[in-house]
Amino acid sequence: MKLIPRLACLALLALSAATPLAAQSTRQQPATPPPPPPAIEEKPAPYDAQLTRLAEVLGSIQYLRTLCGAPTSEWRASMQQLLDADTGTEPKRRERLTAAFNRGYRSFAAVHTSCTDAARTAEERYRIEGATLATEIAARFGN
């Protein structure tokens, strides 16, 4: 029983003796800011190329459908769901996919200013391509 109080006293004595030295050493060294947290590296998903193309297709379809009288935001909502599901914690991927959607939208806005047979044909072809891409991505990489 006497051994425990003696060890406690020795430990307390050692700590109290070390404290002034620790305090002196910290006063002598200039304060340095803590290092920044390591950057979280976003690794590309194996299906990013297909997903980027799908985002472009969705943007194109959104523009063409609206141009040809279907004022719906269905394709924009689909893109938003895709972003929410696949890029939750990766802002750079989200930015890239959003840029792809906007690129698809703008590419047809620059060419088609009215609904023509060519615009309707392009919209149909893009819907088919989008469905194919979505099916391939889900079949190959889905859970």
C-alpha positions as CSV (number, residue, x, y, z in Angstrom):
1,M,0.0,0.0,0.0
2,K,2.9,2.4,0.7
3,L,4.4,1.7,-2.7
4,I,1.5,3.3,-4.6
5,P,1.6,6.7,-2.8
6,R,5.4,6.8,-3.2
7,L,5.1,6.1,-7.0
8,A,2.4,8.8,-7.2
9,C,4.6,11.3,-5.3
10,L,7.6,10.5,-7.6
11,A,5.4,10.8,-10.7
12,L,4.0,14.1,-9.4
13,L,7.5,15.4,-8.6
14,A,8.8,14.3,-12.1
15,L,5.9,16.1,-13.8
16,S,6.3,19.3,-11.8
17,A,10.0,19.3,-12.5
18,A,9.4,18.8,-16.2
19,T,6.7,21.5,-16.5
20,P,9.0,24.5,-16.3
21,L,11.3,23.1,-18.9
22,A,8.5,22.4,-21.2
23,A,7.2,25.9,-20.7
24,Q,10.6,27.4,-21.3
25,S,11.1,25.5,-24.5
26,T,7.7,26.6,-25.9
27,R,8.5,30.2,-25.0
28,Q,11.8,30.1,-26.8
29,Q,10.4,28.7,-30.0
30,P,8.5,31.0,-32.3
31,A,4.8,30.0,-32.7
32,T,4.2,28.3,-36.0
33,P,0.7,27.8,-37.5
34,P,-0.5,24.3,-37.6
35,P,-0.1,22.6,-41.0
36,P,-3.1,22.8,-43.3
37,P,-5.2,19.6,-43.4
38,P,-4.3,17.3,-46.2
39,A,-6.2,17.9,-49.3
40,I,-8.7,15.2,-50.1
41,E,-7.8,13.8,-53.4
42,E,-10.8,13.0,-55.6
43,K,-10.1,9.8,-57.4
44,P,-12.0,9.5,-60.7
45,A,-14.6,6.8,-60.8
46,P,-14.0,4.2,-63.5
47,Y,-17.2,5.3,-65.2
48,D,-16.5,9.1,-65.2
49,A,-16.1,9.3,-69.0
50,Q,-19.5,7.7,-69.6
51,L,-21.1,9.8,-66.8
52,T,-19.7,13.0,-68.3
53,R,-21.1,12.0,-71.7
54,L,-24.4,11.2,-70.0
55,A,-24.4,14.7,-68.4
56,E,-23.8,16.3,-71.8
57,V,-26.7,14.2,-73.3
58,L,-29.0,15.2,-70.5
59,G,-28.2,18.9,-71.1
60,S,-28.8,18.6,-74.8
61,I,-32.1,16.8,-74.3
62,Q,-33.2,19.4,-71.8
63,Y,-32.6,22.2,-74.3
64,L,-34.2,20.4,-77.3
65,R,-37.3,19.2,-75.4
66,T,-37.9,22.8,-74.2
67,L,-37.3,24.2,-77.6
68,C,-39.8,21.8,-79.2
69,G,-42.6,22.7,-76.8
70,A,-42.2,20.3,-73.8
71,P,-41.4,22.9,-71.1
72,T,-40.5,20.4,-68.5
73,S,-37.5,20.2,-66.2
74,E,-37.5,16.4,-66.2
75,W,-34.1,16.1,-67.6
76,R,-32.6,18.8,-65.4
77,A,-34.2,17.0,-62.4
78,S,-32.6,13.8,-63.6
79,M,-29.3,15.5,-63.7
80,Q,-29.8,16.9,-60.2
81,Q,-30.6,13.4,-58.9
82,L,-27.5,12.0,-60.6
83,L,-25.3,14.7,-59.0
84,D,-26.8,14.2,-55.6
85,A,-26.3,10.4,-55.7
86,D,-22.9,10.3,-57.3
87,T,-21.0,13.4,-56.2
88,G,-22.1,14.1,-52.6
89,T,-18.7,14.7,-51.1
90,E,-16.8,15.5,-54.3
91,P,-17.3,19.1,-55.3
92,K,-14.8,19.0,-58.2
93,R,-16.6,16.0,-59.8
94,R,-19.9,17.8,-59.3
95,E,-18.5,20.9,-61.0
96,R,-17.2,18.8,-63.9
97,L,-20.5,17.0,-64.4
98,T,-22.5,20.3,-64.1
99,A,-20.2,21.9,-66.7
100,A,-20.8,18.9,-69.0
101,F,-24.6,19.3,-68.7
102,N,-24.3,23.0,-69.5
103,R,-22.0,22.3,-72.4
104,G,-24.6,19.9,-73.9
105,Y,-27.3,22.5,-73.3
106,R,-25.3,25.3,-74.9
107,S,-24.1,23.3,-77.9
108,F,-27.6,22.9,-79.2
109,A,-28.7,26.4,-78.1
110,A,-25.9,27.8,-80.4
111,V,-27.3,25.8,-83.4
112,H,-31.0,25.4,-83.0
113,T,-33.1,28.5,-82.3
114,S,-36.4,26.9,-83.4
115,C,-37.9,23.5,-83.3
116,T,-37.2,21.8,-86.6
117,D,-37.2,18.2,-87.9
118,A,-33.4,18.2,-87.3
119,A,-33.9,19.3,-83.7
120,R,-36.6,16.6,-83.1
121,T,-34.3,13.9,-84.7
122,A,-31.4,15.0,-82.6
123,E,-33.5,14.9,-79.4
124,E,-34.7,11.4,-80.2
125,R,-31.1,10.2,-80.9
126,Y,-29.8,11.7,-77.7
127,R,-32.6,10.1,-75.7
128,I,-31.6,6.7,-77.2
129,E,-27.9,7.4,-76.5
130,G,-28.7,8.6,-72.9
131,A,-30.7,5.4,-72.2
132,T,-27.9,3.3,-73.6
133,L,-25.3,5.0,-71.5
134,A,-27.4,4.8,-68.3
135,T,-28.1,1.1,-68.9
136,E,-24.4,0.4,-69.6
137,I,-23.2,2.3,-66.5
138,A,-25.7,0.5,-64.3
139,A,-25.0,-2.9,-65.7
140,R,-21.3,-2.6,-65.5
141,F,-20.8,-0.5,-62.4
142,G,-24.1,-0.7,-60.5
143,N,-24.5,-2.5,-57.2
